[in-house]
Every structure is written in structure tokens, then in C-alpha cells.
Amino acid sequence: MKLIASLLLTALFSVSSFAADPKPAGPKIDTAAGAKKYEAVCAACHGADGNSGSPENPKLAGQHPEYLVKQLVEFKNGKRKNAIMQGFASQLSDEDMRNISHWAAGQKAKPGFAKDKALVATGERIYKGGIQDKAIAACAGCHSPSGAGIPSQYPRLAGQHADYIASSLKAYRDGGRTNNNVMTQVAAKLNDREIKAVADYIAGLR
């Protein structure tokens, strides 16, 4: 009995000690430093507050920081091809990327709007229900019905420029962008009209 009691006490003490151990802290985030680096490197193309005024350049405000870090890393190492972005990303350390991404994520995303009323209904059907005869799943399944995405897994799309969404889908489809196999498979089945429709619908999501 004494042996059993001793073993139980030892086990309880070990569990208590383990539970009391603090979890290792992640990398420290300095959003003030991120704001300064963003202003120096990113603001000219993506807007001072992360809301790009150019339809060809994506809005970064409100985007999940994990997604932004992933894209910057892949621009830097060449997994995602873009000569301009590779040049800028090559100037950034891992710490810079984290700081910039968390700063951008904290900025308020400005809403966008759909432009083509004739296509927006088609875009809504694709986004919410997919295209069954092409075995295309609904975009909402990964990016959420509101376009908010799922943090650390799927990016926010709501309000993004339609032109940027369309060019990204075409790049996935045509081989210009190869850093996401799921999106490559989805885009491969979309024609230009379907891409334009879903991109326009996404731009108007709130």
C-alpha cells in the first residue's frame, strides 16, 4: 500500500508540475516596427493603411497574418513567382515579415463592391454552391460564406479587388501560380466567364 501511495503521489506531482510549466512563447511581435517597415517597403503598392487603391494589387488590411507571412516567405524563396514581390520580400527578415503581417491584419479593411450585375448572380451560385457538373466545391466551404476565411488556413477574400481575384484564379489555372495545389485544381476547371463572375461577387462580400 505504501508503495502504491508513493507512486500515486509521484504521478500527481509530475502531472501538476507539467501543467504548471508555461507554454513556450512564440516569436515576439512588434507592430510598431511592422508599421515602419510596411511604410518603407509595401505602402506604395498596397496603400498606406493596407487598402490598395489599385485593382491589380491586393488589399492586405484585415488579412490573416499567417497567410501573409506564408506568401512573403514563398515570394522570397521563389515558390510563388513574381519578380517585383520577390525583390521586395528579399529585403525582409523573418521578423520583418511577422511584424508587417500582424500590423496589416490589424488594419480595417475597406469594403469593396460588385460591378457587373449580369454576372454577380452566377458568381454567387459558384461561391455558395460550387459547380456540380464540374465537381467544383463551393468557395464558401473554405473561405466562409461571408468571405472572412479561416485564420491560419484560408485567406480572407471579402472586399478584395475583383481584378486581383480574377488574375489570381487565372494564374492558378494557367500555371503562373503554383503555391497552392487545391486552388490549382479548382481553377483548372473554371472558364474566364466563371472566374470573372465569382471574382466580382467576392468583391462585394461584406
C-alpha positions as CSV (number, residue, x, y, z in Angstrom):
1,M,0.0,0.0,0.0
2,K,2.8,2.4,0.9
3,L,4.4,1.7,-2.5
4,I,1.2,2.4,-4.4
5,A,0.5,5.6,-2.4
6,S,4.1,6.7,-3.2
7,L,3.6,6.0,-6.9
8,L,0.3,7.9,-7.0
9,L,1.9,10.9,-5.2
10,T,4.8,10.9,-7.6
11,A,2.4,10.7,-10.6
12,L,0.2,13.5,-9.3
13,F,3.3,15.7,-8.6
14,S,4.6,15.1,-12.1
15,V,1.2,16.0,-13.7
16,S,0.9,19.1,-11.6
17,S,4.5,20.2,-12.5
18,F,3.8,19.6,-16.2
19,A,0.6,21.6,-16.0
20,A,2.3,24.4,-14.3
21,D,5.1,24.7,-16.9
22,P,4.3,27.7,-19.1
23,K,3.9,27.1,-22.8
24,P,6.9,28.3,-24.8
25,A,6.2,31.8,-26.0
26,G,6.0,32.4,-29.8
27,P,8.1,35.0,-31.6
28,K,7.6,38.5,-30.2
29,I,5.5,40.7,-32.5
30,D,6.3,44.4,-32.8
31,T,3.5,46.0,-34.8
32,A,5.1,49.5,-34.4
33,A,8.2,48.1,-36.2
34,G,5.9,46.4,-38.7
35,A,4.2,49.7,-39.5
36,K,7.5,51.4,-40.2
37,K,8.8,48.6,-42.4
38,Y,5.4,48.4,-44.2
39,E,5.6,52.2,-44.9
40,A,9.0,51.8,-46.3
41,V,8.5,48.7,-48.4
42,C,4.8,48.0,-49.0
43,A,2.7,51.1,-48.8
44,A,3.4,52.4,-52.3
45,C,1.6,49.5,-53.9
46,H,-0.7,48.3,-51.2
47,G,-1.9,51.6,-49.7
48,A,-0.8,53.4,-46.5
49,D,-3.4,51.6,-44.5
50,G,-3.3,48.2,-46.3
51,N,-6.2,49.1,-48.6
52,S,-4.7,49.2,-52.0
53,G,-6.1,51.7,-54.4
54,S,-5.0,49.8,-57.4
55,P,-7.3,46.9,-58.5
56,E,-4.2,44.9,-59.6
57,N,-2.7,45.0,-56.2
58,P,-4.4,43.1,-53.3
59,K,-5.7,44.7,-50.2
60,L,-3.8,43.5,-47.2
61,A,-5.8,45.1,-44.4
62,G,-7.6,42.6,-42.2
63,Q,-5.9,39.6,-43.8
64,H,-4.9,36.7,-41.6
65,P,-1.3,37.3,-40.6
66,E,-0.3,33.6,-41.0
67,Y,-1.4,33.8,-44.6
68,L,0.5,37.0,-45.3
69,V,3.7,35.5,-43.7
70,K,3.3,32.4,-45.9
71,Q,3.0,34.5,-49.1
72,L,6.0,36.7,-48.2
73,V,8.2,33.6,-47.4
74,E,7.2,32.0,-50.7
75,F,7.8,35.2,-52.7
76,K,11.3,35.3,-51.1
77,N,12.2,31.7,-51.8
78,G,10.7,31.7,-55.3
79,K,7.9,29.2,-54.6
80,R,5.4,31.9,-55.6
81,K,6.6,33.6,-58.8
82,N,6.5,37.4,-59.0
83,A,9.7,39.3,-59.8
84,I,8.5,42.6,-58.2
85,M,7.4,40.9,-55.0
86,Q,10.4,38.7,-54.8
87,G,12.6,41.8,-54.9
88,F,10.7,43.4,-52.0
89,A,10.4,40.2,-50.0
90,S,14.2,39.6,-50.3
91,Q,14.7,42.7,-48.2
92,L,12.7,41.3,-45.3
93,S,13.8,39.2,-42.4
94,D,11.5,36.6,-40.9
95,E,10.9,39.1,-38.0
96,D,10.0,41.8,-40.5
97,M,7.5,39.5,-42.2
98,R,5.8,38.7,-38.9
99,N,5.7,42.3,-37.8
100,I,4.4,43.6,-41.1
101,S,1.8,40.8,-41.4
102,H,0.4,41.4,-37.9
103,W,0.3,45.1,-38.4
104,A,-1.6,44.7,-41.7
105,A,-4.0,42.2,-40.1
106,G,-4.9,44.9,-37.5
107,Q,-5.9,47.5,-40.1
108,K,-9.6,47.9,-41.0
109,A,-10.4,46.5,-44.4
110,K,-12.4,48.8,-46.6
111,P,-15.4,47.2,-48.3
112,G,-15.5,46.6,-52.0
113,F,-18.4,46.2,-54.4
114,A,-19.6,44.1,-57.3
115,K,-19.6,45.9,-60.6
116,D,-21.3,43.5,-63.1
117,K,-25.0,42.9,-62.2
118,A,-25.4,40.5,-65.1
119,L,-22.7,38.2,-63.7
120,V,-23.0,38.6,-59.9
121,A,-25.8,36.1,-59.6
122,T,-23.6,33.5,-61.4
123,G,-20.8,34.4,-59.1
124,E,-22.9,33.9,-56.0
125,R,-24.0,30.5,-57.2
126,I,-20.4,29.4,-57.7
127,Y,-19.2,30.9,-54.4
128,K,-22.0,29.4,-52.3
129,G,-22.8,26.2,-54.2
130,G,-19.9,25.3,-56.5
131,I,-20.4,23.8,-59.9
132,Q,-21.7,20.3,-59.6
133,D,-21.2,19.1,-63.1
134,K,-17.5,20.2,-63.0
135,A,-17.0,18.8,-59.5
136,I,-16.1,22.2,-58.1
137,A,-16.8,22.7,-54.4
138,A,-18.3,25.9,-53.1
139,C,-15.7,28.6,-52.3
140,A,-17.6,29.3,-49.1
141,G,-16.6,25.9,-47.7
142,C,-13.1,27.1,-47.2
143,H,-13.4,30.9,-47.3
144,S,-16.6,31.0,-45.3
145,P,-20.0,32.4,-46.5
146,S,-19.0,35.9,-45.6
147,G,-15.6,35.7,-47.2
148,A,-13.9,36.1,-43.8
149,G,-11.8,32.9,-44.4
150,I,-10.5,30.7,-41.6
151,P,-7.5,32.0,-39.7
152,S,-4.2,30.3,-40.4
153,Q,-5.8,28.1,-43.1
154,Y,-7.7,30.0,-45.7
155,P,-7.4,33.7,-46.6
156,R,-10.0,36.4,-46.2
157,L,-11.5,37.3,-49.6
158,A,-14.3,39.7,-48.7
159,G,-14.0,43.0,-50.4
160,Q,-10.8,42.1,-52.3
161,H,-10.4,43.7,-55.7
162,A,-12.2,41.7,-58.4
163,D,-9.4,42.3,-60.8
164,Y,-6.9,40.8,-58.4
165,I,-9.1,37.8,-57.6
166,A,-9.6,37.1,-61.3
167,S,-5.9,37.4,-62.2
168,S,-5.0,35.1,-59.3
169,L,-7.5,32.4,-60.4
170,K,-6.2,32.6,-64.0
171,A,-2.6,32.3,-62.7
172,Y,-3.6,29.2,-60.7
173,R,-5.4,27.8,-63.8
174,D,-2.7,28.6,-66.3
175,G,0.4,27.7,-64.2
176,G,1.6,31.1,-63.3
177,R,0.9,30.5,-59.6
178,T,1.7,27.1,-58.2
179,N,1.9,27.5,-54.4
180,N,-1.5,26.0,-53.6
181,N,-2.5,22.6,-55.0
182,V,-6.1,22.9,-54.0
183,M,-6.6,26.2,-55.7
184,T,-4.7,24.9,-58.8
185,Q,-7.2,22.1,-59.1
186,V,-10.2,24.3,-58.6
187,A,-9.1,27.0,-61.0
188,A,-8.2,24.4,-63.7
189,K,-12.0,23.8,-64.1
190,L,-13.1,27.4,-64.4
191,N,-13.6,29.3,-67.6
192,D,-13.0,33.0,-68.0
193,R,-16.7,33.9,-67.5
194,E,-16.9,31.9,-64.3
195,I,-13.8,33.4,-63.0
196,K,-15.0,36.9,-63.7
197,A,-18.4,36.2,-62.1
198,V,-17.0,34.7,-58.9
199,A,-14.4,37.5,-58.6
200,D,-17.0,40.2,-58.9
201,Y,-19.2,38.5,-56.3
202,I,-16.3,38.2,-53.9
203,A,-15.5,41.9,-54.3
204,G,-19.0,42.8,-52.9
205,L,-18.9,40.4,-49.9
206,R,-19.2,42.0,-46.5
